[in-house]
Amino acid sequence: MGWYNLGSVYSDDHNYPKAIDAYRRSIRLKKDYYRGHFNLANTLSAAGLLEESNAAYLDAEKIQNTDADLYNNHAVVLMRLGREDEAIPGFVHALQLNPGWCRRT
């Protein structure tokens, strides 16, 4: 949890390189911790590392597939990559998981 928490602090401070490193270290120690993968993906996206973010979201989806935020954020990254056709199912799935939910990252 220490590396994960440190990643959160660095991410909140917009120190993305250090946040990414900390999240990756946390994942090496606890490979099945969903929040580590999810926050790594979010931080990679914020840093503009969209292909890496896409891969991290895919890893997170293997662990947890019931989080509307995950599918929405992943779809936003796919949109930013110009892959609209791939993004649409993610938005739809997010709404299926939480029909009253509306948020853009």
N, C-alpha and C positions, 0 to 999 in steps of 0.2 A: 504494500500500500504506500510505502514511502515514495517510491519512484513515481507512482501514479499521482499522488498528492503534489509532488514537486512539479510534475507536468502541468497540473491544473494551475498552480501558481504562476508558472512561466507563461502559460497560455493566456491567463487573465491579464498579464503584463504585456502581452503581444510580443513576447520573446520566443518566437516560433521555433528557431533552431534548437534552443535548449528544451523547449516543451516537447518537441518531436523526439529528441534524444531520450528524455525521461520516460515518455510513454513507451517508446520501443524497449527500454530497459525493463519497464514494468511488465510488458508482454512477454519478454524472455523468461521472466521469473514465474509468471502465471498466465500461461498461454490461453486459458479458457475464460479469462476475466473480460467479459463483454465491454464494460465501460472503458477499459484501456484501449481496445480496438476502436470503439466508437469515437472517443475523444482524440485519438491519434488521427483518425480520418477527418474529423472536424478541423483539427489544427493544420493538417496538411492542406485542406481546402482553403483555410484562411490565409495560409502562406502562399497560395497560388500554385501548389504542387498537385494539380488536378488528377493526373494519371495515378500518382501514388495514393492520393485520397480515394480514388475509385477502387483501387486494390484493397485498401484498408476497410472500406465499407463492405466489400465482398467478404472479407474475413470476418467482420462483425456479424454479417447476416448468417454465417455458418453457425454462430454461437447463439444468437438471439434473433428470432424472426417475428417478434410480436411488438416491436417498438415503432410506432408511426413516425417518430422523429428520425429514426434511422433511414427509413425508406424515403422520406421527404428530402432529407439532406443529401442522400445518395443521388436522388433524381435531380436535384439542383446542380450537383457536380456534373452529371451527365449532360444537362442542358448547357452548362458553361463550356463543356467539351464539344458542343455542337451535335450531340447525339440525342436529339429530341425523341426519336422513335423509341430509343431504349429508356428514356426518362419517364415516358407516359405511364407504363405499368407500375413504376415505383410510386408515382403520385396516386394512382388508383389504389394500390395496395395500402398506402398510408391512410387513405380515406376509408377503406374497408376496415382497417384496424380501429380507426377512431373517426366515425362518420361526422361528428360535430366539430372536428378539429380543423383549424386553419392557421397556418404559420408559415412564414417564409424566412429562411436563414440567409 
